[in-house]
Amino acid sequence: MTGTNSRRIYLDNAATSWPKPEAVYDAVDAYQRDNGATAWRGAYREADDVGRRVQQTRKRLVELIGAAEPERIVFTANGTESLNVAIHGLLRPGDHVVTSVVDHNSVLRPLRFLEEHLNVQVTRVPCDGRGIVDSDSVSQAIRSNTRLIALVHVSNVTGAIQPIEQVGRIAREHGVRYLVDAAQSLGHLPIDVGQVGADLLAAPGHKGLLGPSGLGVLYIAPGCEKELRSLRQGGTGSLSNEYRQPELLPDKYEPGNLNVPGVLGLGEALLFLKQHGLQQVRKHAEQLTARLLDGFA
Ligand SMILES: Cc1ncc(COP(=O)(O)O)c(C=O)c1O
């Protein structure tokens, strides 16, 4: 670690991780200083290089979550936007959603908005004394018009880990779409979207993934994009002669220029996580926690 804050003790990693791996700072700096091109908008060397490295970040993300097609990763501004793209894109008037009382405001508030403005019905299932949601209560809440189950993986308040695989099985049994909010888990815990049965997985790039701020990711499982409307439309650098927003992934959900420095920084952060391994990173966090508790004692 370098800089004036090198001796700072930072305890706010649930809000955003700090410090980042050195390679993240270097990637952001090198891009801004030496490259500066947009992704998929130009046909010259620097633009090609940026496009290739943006694609590499998507590849590292799908590898991390056990998915196959890099195009199924959509970049957004933060975890909140990823969740909004999923929730607003999927729900229609008269739909019913099951979520929980321990979900984050970036799920609960869009749902509240849709309850008030789009006649969407919402069931918020309770949790037990440890903050854990019972998968049976999710199952019991499902109705004939349930279109979505939205569940946080790890609570930002209590750290409770929800039974996302059991709930995923329930979603599959009932043919209901399943959105997992992995804001506090991606980069900390292993997640395989196939095993979890997630149709949509949302996370910020700046928390456990160790990327720069101002970036979020959304994974969209095969087939789900047919039901998921784009919230914003605009330039994509593809099919530019068409008035309609392209249906191509990820372009459908990525109008406008990307946060390229953020994406390239995230690419380096993902390489760091891969090289060190999630288990090693977790062990380090546990050692620091033990030291802190020891100090308190
Ligand atoms: C569980 C959970 N979901 C979603 C978010 C939203 O992420 P962002 O701050 O990147 O919008 C947070 C952020 O604290 C969170 O803890």
The ligand as an SDF file (V2000), in Angstrom:
LIG
                    3D

 16 16  0  0  0  0  0  0  0  0999 V2000
  -26.9350   -6.3570    0.3730 C   0  0  0  0  0  0  0  0  0  0  0  0
  -26.7020   -5.1690   -0.5150 C   0  0  0  0  0  0  0  0  0  0  0  0
  -27.3490   -5.0900   -1.6850 N   0  0  0  0  0  0  0  0  0  0  0  0
  -27.1580   -4.0630   -2.5390 C   0  0  0  0  0  0  0  0  0  0  0  0
  -26.2920   -3.0360   -2.2320 C   0  0  0  0  0  0  0  0  0  0  0  0
  -26.1630   -1.8900   -3.1870 C   0  0  0  0  0  0  0  0  0  0  0  0
  -24.8850   -1.7890   -3.7390 O   0  0  0  0  0  0  0  0  0  0  0  0
  -24.3400   -0.3790   -4.2730 P   0  0  0  0  0  0  0  0  0  0  0  0
  -23.9990    0.4310   -3.0690 O   0  0  0  0  0  0  0  0  0  0  0  0
  -23.1540   -0.7170   -5.1120 O   0  0  0  0  0  0  0  0  0  0  0  0
  -25.3990    0.2600   -5.0600 O   0  0  0  0  0  0  0  0  0  0  0  0
  -25.5910   -3.0700   -1.0110 C   0  0  0  0  0  0  0  0  0  0  0  0
  -24.6710   -1.9770   -0.6460 C   0  0  0  0  0  0  0  0  0  0  0  0
  -24.3820   -1.7360    0.5050 O   0  0  0  0  0  0  0  0  0  0  0  0
  -25.7790   -4.1720   -0.1400 C   0  0  0  0  0  0  0  0  0  0  0  0
  -25.1430   -4.2740    1.0090 O   0  0  0  0  0  0  0  0  0  0  0  0
  1  2  1  0
  2  3  1  0
  2 15  2  0
  3  4  2  0
  4  5  1  0
  5  6  1  0
  5 12  2  0
  6  7  1  0
  7  8  1  0
  8  9  2  0
  8 10  1  0
  8 11  1  0
 12 13  1  0
 12 15  1  0
 13 14  2  0
 15 16  1  0
M  END
$$$$
